[in-house]
Amino acid sequence: MPKPPSAADLVAALALQDPAAEPGDDVRAQLVRAVAAVEQPERRALTLACRASAQLLAERVPGRTVELRVPPYAAVQCVAGPRHTRGTPPNVVEVDPLAWVRLVIGSLTWGEAVRDGRVRASGERSDLSAHLPLL
């Protein structure tokens, strides 16, 4: 049985991938899964996994009602509805990076992440549980 690719292998593959490729492409999905599977992922792999998966959420759930923040790696706006134009948005979700990739693949539930403090959500539209997991 072949050994699954490491996060480093996947990061290298992403460097060779067409920049116009969609975030849901197989290599990116593999990267997110590889990063979620380890306790201490490589920083570059975690960065790419967070950015790709946050962008995937923004594409699948377009809008400007909620701001998802995965500091220091990613921030996107998503969810249709009233949009904000200045200052801090009324609906903000801030997620620990490793918790985010685990939410994306479904190895962590929204409820668990909120209870553990790995997700901080404010605003009436900030519950993203209906949109997760993404992969």
C-alpha positions in Angstrom: 0.0 0.0 0.0 1.5 3.4 -1.0 2.3 5.9 1.8 0.0 8.9 1.8 1.7 12.1 0.8 3.1 14.3 3.6 2.1 17.9 4.1 5.5 18.9 2.8 4.9 16.8 -0.4 1.6 18.5 -0.9 3.0 22.0 -0.3 5.6 21.2 -3.0 2.8 20.0 -5.3 0.8 23.2 -4.7 3.9 25.2 -5.7 3.8 23.5 -9.1 0.1 23.7 -9.5 -1.5 26.2 -11.9 -2.3 29.4 -9.9 -5.7 29.6 -11.5 -6.7 26.2 -10.1 -9.8 26.1 -7.9 -9.3 25.8 -4.1 -11.4 22.6 -4.1 -8.9 20.9 -6.4 -7.7 17.5 -5.2 -4.2 18.6 -4.1 -5.6 21.3 -1.9 -8.2 18.9 -0.4 -5.4 16.4 0.3 -3.4 19.2 1.9 -6.2 20.2 4.3 -6.7 16.5 5.2 -3.0 16.0 5.8 -2.7 19.1 8.0 -5.8 18.2 10.0 -4.4 14.8 10.8 -1.3 16.0 12.7 -0.9 17.8 16.0 1.9 20.1 14.9 1.6 20.8 11.2 4.3 22.6 9.3 3.6 26.3 9.3 3.6 26.6 5.4 1.3 23.7 5.1 -1.1 25.1 7.8 -1.0 28.5 6.0 -2.0 27.1 2.7 -4.6 24.8 4.1 -6.3 27.7 6.0 -6.2 30.0 3.0 -7.5 27.4 0.5 -10.3 26.2 2.8 -11.4 29.7 3.8 -11.6 30.7 0.2 -13.6 27.5 -0.6 -16.1 28.6 2.1 -16.4 32.0 0.6 -17.0 30.5 -2.8 -19.6 28.0 -1.6 -21.4 30.4 0.8 -21.0 33.8 -1.0 -22.0 37.0 0.7 -20.7 39.7 3.1 -22.7 39.1 6.2 -20.1 37.1 8.2 -16.4 37.6 8.4 -14.4 34.4 9.0 -11.0 35.0 10.6 -8.4 32.3 10.9 -5.5 34.4 12.3 -2.9 35.0 11.2 -3.5 33.0 8.0 -6.9 34.0 6.4 -9.9 36.2 6.5 -12.9 36.0 4.2 -16.4 37.3 4.0 -19.3 34.9 3.4 -23.0 34.2 4.0 -25.7 36.1 2.1 -27.7 38.8 3.9 -27.2 42.4 5.1 -23.6 43.5 4.4 -21.5 45.8 6.5 -19.5 48.6 4.9 -17.3 50.1 7.6 -15.7 49.0 10.8 -16.0 45.7 12.5 -18.7 43.5 10.9 -21.6 42.6 13.2 -21.1 38.8 12.6 -17.5 37.7 13.2 -16.2 34.1 13.5 -12.6 33.7 14.7 -11.1 30.2 14.7 -7.9 28.7 15.8 -6.1 27.5 12.6 -5.8 23.8 13.4 -9.4 23.8 14.6 -10.5 25.4 11.3 -8.9 22.7 9.2 -10.5 20.1 11.4 -13.9 21.7 11.1 -13.4 21.8 7.3 -12.9 18.0 7.1 -15.5 17.2 9.8 -13.1 15.7 12.4 -14.3 18.5 14.8 -17.8 19.7 15.1 -18.9 23.3 15.4 -20.5 22.6 18.9 -17.3 21.1 20.2 -15.1 23.9 18.9 -17.4 26.6 20.4 -17.5 24.8 23.8 -13.7 24.4 23.8 -13.1 28.1 22.9 -11.5 27.2 19.6 -14.3 29.1 17.8 -15.4 32.5 19.0 -18.6 33.6 17.1 -20.5 36.8 17.6 -23.6 38.0 15.9 -26.9 36.4 15.1 -25.7 35.0 11.7 -22.3 33.8 12.9 -23.2 30.1 13.3 -21.4 28.3 10.3 -22.4 24.8 11.3 -24.8 24.4 8.4 -21.9 25.0 6.0 -19.4 22.6 7.5 -17.7 20.3 6.8 -16.6 21.5 3.4 -14.6 18.4 2.3 
